[in-house]
Amino acid sequence: MDNGKDKKIITSPYYSLDKLSEDSGLLKRGLRDLSLWPQVQDIFNKLNEKFCAGLTDESIELCLEILATDPNHFTTLWYYGRCLLEKGEYEKSIEYFTRCLNENEESSNFFILIFRGDAYWKLGDYKNALNDFLKAIDLDPSIGVSYVNVAICFSSMGEHDKAHEYIDQAISMDNKSDLPMGKKAEIFENQGKIAEALEQYKKTLKMFPDDEYAKKKVIELSK
């Protein structure tokens, strides 16, 4: 049921490194850690560069080098969890995101919960994924994609009424992205309501005519 979900999360400005640096305090805490461990600063600078460039394997090597010196270096734990998630090592990524949550007492837990929830979701552990996404909403109820994540979990668990409740809220919050509207169509599909799904895909295309997945589904469901 991926259908671009990961891409949306990765490219969303709400989850960019700039956003983390500006709002969450994750990187700021990491820099405070660096003041205590000046010997790893050069390595961390390289890690930050490689991670931002999307060089996952090289980032992992640098993460391990830093963690060998400082096993609880907060930002490195965060980077390592993200790298493991990218590599599909979901159980291991959950371990490191959980260590981040145990280390951090700030509201920036939102970002860790989102990515740990995504790892749970990919493992098919919808209950734990749902718990993390709901906690993320409690921390910051203003971000629509969190409601999409909750809706997907409820739909995967067969709780379609709750899924529609959350996806409708996401749609009302975000009219600049095709993600919520497309996911509502998928929820209809999961219910076996093909006519409703088709109409929802058509609505999505009307608002977002470049949505290739919606185009494909309209053709498919119209046969």
C-alpha positions as CSV (number, residue, x, y, z in Angstrom):
1,M,0.0,0.0,0.0
2,D,3.0,2.3,-0.4
3,N,2.0,4.2,-3.6
4,G,4.3,7.1,-3.0
5,K,3.7,7.4,0.7
6,D,7.4,7.3,1.5
7,K,8.2,9.8,-1.2
8,K,5.6,12.2,0.2
9,I,7.1,11.9,3.7
10,I,10.6,12.3,2.6
11,T,10.0,15.3,0.4
12,S,7.6,17.0,2.7
13,P,9.0,20.3,4.1
14,Y,7.7,19.2,7.5
15,Y,10.4,16.5,7.6
16,S,13.3,18.3,6.0
17,L,16.6,18.9,7.8
18,D,15.9,22.6,7.6
19,K,12.7,22.1,9.4
20,L,14.4,19.9,12.0
21,S,17.1,22.5,12.6
22,E,14.6,25.4,12.7
23,D,11.8,24.0,14.8
24,S,12.6,20.7,16.5
25,G,15.8,21.3,18.3
26,L,17.2,17.9,17.3
27,L,20.2,19.3,15.5
28,K,20.7,21.9,18.2
29,R,20.9,19.2,20.8
30,G,23.4,17.4,18.7
31,L,25.6,20.4,18.4
32,R,25.5,20.7,22.2
33,D,26.7,17.1,22.4
34,L,29.5,18.0,20.0
35,S,30.8,20.6,22.4
36,L,31.3,17.7,24.9
37,W,33.0,15.5,22.3
38,P,35.2,17.8,20.1
39,Q,37.0,14.7,18.8
40,V,34.0,13.6,16.8
41,Q,33.1,17.0,15.3
42,D,35.0,16.5,12.1
43,I,33.3,13.1,11.6
44,F,29.9,14.5,12.4
45,N,30.4,17.3,9.9
46,K,31.1,14.7,7.2
47,L,28.1,12.7,8.4
48,N,25.8,15.7,8.0
49,E,27.2,16.3,4.5
50,K,26.7,12.7,3.4
51,F,23.3,12.4,5.0
52,C,22.0,15.6,3.3
53,A,23.4,14.3,0.0
54,G,21.4,11.1,0.4
55,L,24.5,8.9,0.6
56,T,23.1,6.3,3.0
57,D,25.9,3.7,3.0
58,E,28.5,6.3,3.7
59,S,26.4,7.9,6.3
60,I,26.0,4.5,8.1
61,E,29.8,4.1,8.2
62,L,30.2,7.5,9.8
63,C,27.4,7.0,12.2
64,L,29.1,3.8,13.5
65,E,32.4,5.6,13.8
66,I,30.8,8.3,16.0
67,L,28.7,5.9,18.1
68,A,31.9,3.9,18.8
69,T,33.1,6.9,20.7
70,D,29.8,8.3,22.0
71,P,27.1,5.5,22.0
72,N,24.4,8.1,23.0
73,H,25.2,10.9,20.7
74,F,21.6,12.0,20.1
75,T,21.7,13.4,16.5
76,T,23.9,10.5,15.3
77,L,21.3,8.0,16.8
78,W,18.7,10.0,14.8
79,Y,20.7,9.9,11.6
80,Y,21.4,6.2,12.0
81,G,17.7,5.4,12.6
82,R,16.8,7.2,9.4
83,C,19.6,5.4,7.4
84,L,18.4,2.1,8.6
85,L,14.8,3.0,7.7
86,E,16.0,3.9,4.2
87,K,17.8,0.5,3.9
88,G,14.7,-1.4,4.9
89,E,16.1,-2.5,8.3
90,Y,12.9,-1.6,10.0
91,E,13.3,-3.5,13.3
92,K,16.8,-2.1,13.8
93,S,15.6,1.4,12.9
94,I,12.9,1.1,15.6
95,E,15.6,0.3,18.1
96,Y,17.5,3.5,17.4
97,F,14.4,5.7,17.2
98,T,13.4,4.3,20.6
99,R,16.8,5.2,21.9
100,C,16.3,8.7,20.6
101,L,13.0,8.9,22.4
102,N,14.6,7.8,25.6
103,E,17.3,10.4,25.3
104,N,15.1,13.3,24.3
105,E,12.6,15.1,26.5
106,E,11.7,17.9,24.0
107,S,8.7,18.4,21.8
108,S,10.9,17.3,18.8
109,N,9.8,13.8,19.7
110,F,7.2,14.5,16.9
111,F,9.7,13.7,14.2
112,I,11.0,10.6,15.8
113,L,7.5,9.3,16.3
114,I,6.6,9.9,12.7
115,F,9.6,7.9,11.4
116,R,9.3,5.1,14.0
117,G,5.6,4.8,13.2
118,D,6.6,4.5,9.5
119,A,9.0,1.6,10.4
120,Y,6.2,-0.1,12.4
121,W,3.8,0.3,9.5
122,K,6.2,-1.3,7.1
123,L,6.5,-4.3,9.4
124,G,2.7,-4.6,9.4
125,D,2.6,-3.6,13.1
126,Y,-0.3,-1.3,12.6
127,K,-1.2,-1.0,16.3
128,N,2.2,0.4,17.3
129,A,2.3,2.5,14.2
130,L,-1.1,4.0,15.0
131,N,0.1,4.7,18.6
132,D,3.1,6.6,17.4
133,F,1.1,8.6,14.8
134,L,-1.6,9.5,17.3
135,K,1.1,10.7,19.8
136,A,2.6,12.8,16.9
137,I,-0.8,14.5,16.5
138,D,-1.0,15.2,20.2
139,L,2.4,16.9,20.0
140,D,1.6,18.9,16.8
141,P,-2.0,18.8,15.6
142,S,-1.4,21.2,12.8
143,I,0.4,18.9,10.3
144,G,-2.1,17.1,7.9
145,V,0.1,14.2,6.9
146,S,-0.1,12.9,10.5
147,Y,-3.8,12.4,10.0
148,V,-3.1,10.6,6.7
149,N,-0.9,8.2,8.5
150,V,-3.5,7.5,11.2
151,A,-6.1,7.0,8.5
152,I,-4.0,4.5,6.7
153,C,-3.4,2.6,9.9
154,F,-7.1,2.4,10.7
155,S,-7.9,1.3,7.2
156,S,-5.2,-1.4,7.4
157,M,-6.8,-2.6,10.6
158,G,-10.3,-2.7,9.0
159,E,-11.6,0.3,11.0
160,H,-12.8,2.2,7.9
161,D,-15.2,4.7,9.6
162,K,-12.3,6.0,11.7
163,A,-10.1,5.9,8.6
164,H,-12.5,8.2,6.8
165,E,-12.8,10.5,9.8
166,Y,-9.0,11.1,9.9
167,I,-8.6,11.3,6.1
168,D,-11.4,13.8,5.8
169,Q,-9.7,15.9,8.5
170,A,-6.4,15.7,6.5
171,I,-8.2,16.8,3.3
172,S,-9.7,19.8,5.1
173,M,-6.2,20.8,6.4
174,D,-4.2,20.3,3.2
175,N,-5.5,21.4,-0.2
176,K,-2.0,21.7,-1.7
177,S,-1.2,18.0,-1.8
178,D,-2.8,15.2,-3.7
179,L,-1.9,12.7,-0.9
180,P,-5.0,13.0,1.3
181,M,-7.5,12.8,-1.5
182,G,-5.7,9.8,-3.1
183,K,-5.5,8.0,0.2
184,K,-9.3,8.5,0.7
185,A,-9.8,6.7,-2.7
186,E,-7.6,3.8,-1.5
187,I,-9.6,3.5,1.7
188,F,-12.7,3.1,-0.4
189,E,-10.9,0.4,-2.4
190,N,-10.0,-1.4,0.8
191,Q,-13.7,-1.4,1.7
192,G,-14.5,-2.9,-1.7
193,K,-16.4,0.3,-2.6
194,I,-15.1,0.6,-6.1
195,A,-17.6,3.1,-7.4
196,E,-16.8,5.5,-4.6
197,A,-13.1,4.9,-5.1
198,L,-13.4,5.8,-8.8
199,E,-15.3,9.0,-8.0
200,Q,-12.7,10.0,-5.5
201,Y,-9.8,9.3,-7.9
202,K,-11.7,11.5,-10.4
203,K,-12.0,14.3,-7.8
204,T,-8.3,14.0,-7.1
205,L,-7.5,14.3,-10.9
206,K,-9.7,17.3,-11.2
207,M,-7.7,19.1,-8.5
208,F,-4.3,17.6,-9.3
209,P,-4.3,16.8,-13.1
210,D,-0.7,15.6,-13.0
211,D,-1.3,12.9,-10.5
212,E,-0.1,9.8,-12.4
213,Y,-1.3,7.3,-9.9
214,A,-4.8,8.7,-9.9
215,K,-4.8,8.6,-13.8
216,K,-3.8,5.0,-13.7
217,K,-6.5,4.1,-11.2
218,V,-9.3,5.9,-13.1
219,I,-8.4,3.8,-16.2
220,E,-8.2,0.6,-14.1
221,L,-11.4,1.1,-12.2
222,S,-13.4,2.3,-15.2
223,K,-13.0,-1.1,-17.0
